[in-house]
C-alpha cells in the first residue's frame, strides 16, 4: 500500500534546482522578447529597487551577492545596461533610466499572471514552511561558499 508520506516529494538540492530553472525559464522567455538577459534583469531589479543611486561597485556587489557571479561578469552586465539605455550614469553613480523602469514594469506585468498561476492555490502554511526552509538553505549555502572562497 502506498501512503501519502511515501509519495510526497521531499525537498532536496535537485528539487530546488528544478523549481528554480523552471521558474527562470518562464522569466527568460519573457525577457528574450525584450532583448534582456536574466543577469541584466537581476541587475536592473537591484537598481530599480534601490532608493538611491549606487556606485558601480555597490551595484556590482549587490548583484554578485544575489547571483554568485564573477564581479567582472557583473560589471560587463552593467555596461550592457548602460549601452541599452536602461541604466544611466549620474557622475559616480548608476541609476535606472525611465526606459529601464518602464521595461522592469512591463516584464513584471507580463510575468504576473504566470506567477499567479504557478503560486496560486498553494496553502499559506506550505508557503511559510517552504520560505523557512529556503531561507535556511540559503544561509547555510552562503556560509559554505564563504568558507570555500574565504
C-alpha positions in Angstrom: 0.0 0.0 0.0 1.3 3.4 -0.9 1.0 6.2 1.7 0.9 9.9 1.2 4.2 10.2 3.1 5.9 7.8 0.6 4.6 9.7 -2.5 5.2 13.2 -1.2 8.4 14.6 -2.7 11.0 15.7 -0.2 12.8 18.9 -0.7 16.4 18.5 -1.7 19.0 20.2 -3.9 17.7 18.7 -7.1 14.1 19.7 -6.5 15.2 23.2 -5.6 17.3 23.4 -8.8 14.4 22.0 -10.9 12.0 24.6 -9.4 14.5 27.4 -9.9 15.2 26.6 -13.5 11.5 26.0 -14.4 10.6 29.5 -13.0 13.7 31.0 -14.5 12.8 29.5 -17.9 9.4 31.3 -17.7 11.1 34.6 -16.9 13.8 34.2 -19.6 11.1 33.5 -22.2 9.6 36.9 -21.4 13.0 38.7 -21.2 14.0 37.3 -24.6 11.1 39.1 -26.2 12.6 42.4 -24.8 16.2 41.6 -25.6 17.3 41.3 -22.0 19.1 38.5 -20.2 18.4 37.1 -16.8 21.6 38.7 -15.4 20.6 42.0 -16.8 17.2 41.7 -15.3 18.7 41.0 -11.8 21.0 44.0 -12.1 18.2 46.2 -13.3 16.0 45.0 -10.4 18.7 45.9 -8.0 19.0 49.4 -9.4 15.2 49.9 -9.6 14.7 48.6 -6.0 17.2 51.0 -4.6 16.0 54.2 -3.1 19.3 55.9 -4.0 21.7 55.8 -7.0 24.5 53.4 -6.4 28.1 53.4 -7.4 29.1 50.7 -9.9 31.0 48.9 -7.1 27.9 48.9 -4.8 25.6 47.7 -7.6 28.2 45.0 -8.6 28.5 43.8 -5.0 24.7 43.6 -4.7 24.2 41.6 -7.9 27.2 39.4 -7.2 25.7 38.6 -3.8 22.4 37.6 -5.4 23.8 35.6 -8.4 27.2 34.5 -7.0 28.5 35.7 -10.4 32.0 36.8 -11.1 32.3 40.6 -10.4 33.9 41.1 -13.9 30.8 39.5 -15.5 28.5 41.7 -13.4 30.5 44.8 -14.5 30.0 43.7 -18.1 26.3 43.3 -17.4 26.1 46.9 -16.0 28.0 48.1 -19.1 25.4 46.3 -21.3 22.6 48.0 -19.4 24.3 51.4 -19.9 24.7 50.7 -23.6 21.0 49.8 -23.9 20.0 53.0 -22.1 18.4 51.1 -19.2 20.9 52.4 -16.7 22.3 55.9 -16.7 25.4 57.3 -15.2 25.0 60.2 -12.8 28.6 61.2 -12.1 30.0 58.4 -10.0 26.6 56.7 -9.6 24.3 54.5 -11.7 20.6 54.8 -11.7 17.8 53.3 -13.7 16.6 55.4 -16.6 12.9 55.9 -17.4 13.3 53.2 -20.1 14.8 50.9 -17.5 12.0 51.5 -15.1 9.4 51.0 -17.9 11.0 47.8 -19.0 11.1 46.5 -15.5 7.4 47.3 -15.1 6.5 45.7 -18.4 8.3 42.5 -17.5 6.6 42.4 -14.1 3.2 42.9 -15.7 3.9 40.2 -18.3 5.1 37.7 -15.7 2.4 38.5 -13.0 -0.3 36.3 -14.4 2.1 33.4 -15.0 3.4 33.8 -11.4 -0.2 33.8 -10.1 -0.9 30.5 -11.9 2.3 29.0 -10.6 1.9 30.1 -7.0 -1.9 30.3 -6.8 -3.7 27.8 -4.6 -0.7 26.8 -2.5 -1.7 26.9 1.1 -0.2 29.7 3.1 1.2 27.3 5.7 3.0 25.4 2.9 4.5 28.7 1.5 5.6 29.7 5.1 7.3 26.3 5.6 9.0 26.5 2.2 10.1 30.0 2.9 11.7 29.0 6.2 13.5 26.0 4.6 14.7 28.1 1.6 16.0 30.9 4.0 17.9 28.3 6.0 19.3 26.6 2.9 20.4 30.0 1.5 22.0 30.9 4.8 23.9 27.6 5.0 24.9 27.7 1.3 26.2 31.3 1.7 28.3 30.2 4.7 29.7 27.2 2.8 30.5 29.4 -0.2 32.2 32.0 2.1 34.3 29.2 3.6 35.3 27.9 0.2 36.2 31.3 -1.2 37.4 32.7 2.1 
